[in-house]
């Protein structure tokens, strides 16, 4: 997760797909950083929606396994 936050300091991606579960940590701090920079993102997860904080209510959630079309639509549609 620290690597993702460091990368955001160096570059501005067009969009991001975040797996919520990053081992012992969750990706919510990366999601916060993306939102602060106005970078569109989606959550790729097997978790139910209630696991995601209400501050991310507008971030789309794609359930695993995912096809490329729904991912593209969620990010750029």
C-alpha positions as CSV (number, residue, x, y, z in Angstrom):
1,X,0.0,0.0,0.0
2,X,2.9,2.4,0.7
3,X,4.2,1.7,-2.8
4,X,0.9,2.8,-4.3
5,X,0.8,6.0,-2.2
6,X,4.4,6.7,-3.2
7,X,3.6,6.2,-6.8
8,X,0.7,8.7,-6.6
9,X,3.3,11.3,-5.5
10,X,5.2,10.7,-8.7
11,X,2.5,10.3,-11.3
12,X,-1.2,10.8,-12.0
13,X,-2.9,7.7,-13.5
14,X,-6.0,8.0,-15.6
15,X,-7.9,5.6,-13.3
16,X,-7.3,2.9,-10.8
17,X,-8.8,-0.5,-9.8
18,X,-8.3,-1.1,-6.1
19,X,-8.6,-4.5,-4.5
20,X,-9.9,-3.6,-1.0
21,X,-8.0,-6.4,0.8
22,X,-4.2,-5.9,0.7
23,X,-3.3,-8.6,3.1
24,X,-3.4,-7.3,6.6
25,X,-4.4,-3.8,5.4
26,X,-7.3,-2.4,3.4
27,X,-6.8,0.0,0.4
28,X,-9.0,2.8,1.8
29,X,-6.0,5.2,2.3
30,X,-5.1,4.7,-1.4
31,X,-8.8,5.4,-2.3
32,X,-8.7,8.6,-0.3
33,X,-5.5,9.7,-2.1
34,X,-7.1,9.0,-5.5
35,X,-10.3,10.9,-4.6
36,X,-8.3,13.8,-3.3
37,X,-6.6,14.0,-6.7
38,X,-9.8,13.6,-8.7
39,X,-8.6,10.2,-10.2
40,X,-11.5,7.9,-11.0
41,X,-11.3,4.5,-9.3
42,X,-13.4,1.4,-8.6
43,X,-13.2,-1.2,-5.9
44,X,-12.6,-4.8,-7.1
45,X,-13.7,-7.0,-4.3
46,X,-15.5,-10.0,-3.0
47,X,-16.7,-8.0,0.0
48,X,-20.3,-6.9,0.5
49,X,-21.0,-3.2,0.1
50,X,-21.5,-2.8,3.9
51,X,-17.7,-3.3,4.4
52,X,-17.0,-0.1,2.4
53,X,-17.2,3.2,4.3
54,X,-20.0,5.6,3.4
55,X,-17.4,8.2,2.3
56,X,-16.9,5.9,-0.7
57,X,-20.6,5.6,-1.6
58,X,-20.0,7.1,-5.0
59,X,-17.1,4.7,-5.9
60,X,-18.4,1.9,-8.0
61,X,-17.8,-1.6,-6.7
62,X,-17.2,-4.6,-9.1
63,X,-17.4,-8.0,-7.7
64,X,-14.8,-10.6,-8.5
65,X,-14.4,-12.2,-10.9
66,X,-14.8,-9.4,-13.3
67,X,-14.8,-9.0,-17.1
68,X,-13.1,-6.0,-18.8
69,X,-16.3,-4.4,-20.1
70,X,-17.9,-3.7,-16.7
71,X,-14.5,-2.4,-15.4
72,X,-14.2,0.1,-18.3
73,X,-17.8,1.2,-17.9
74,X,-17.3,1.7,-14.1
75,X,-14.2,3.8,-14.6
76,X,-15.0,5.8,-17.7
77,X,-18.7,5.2,-18.4
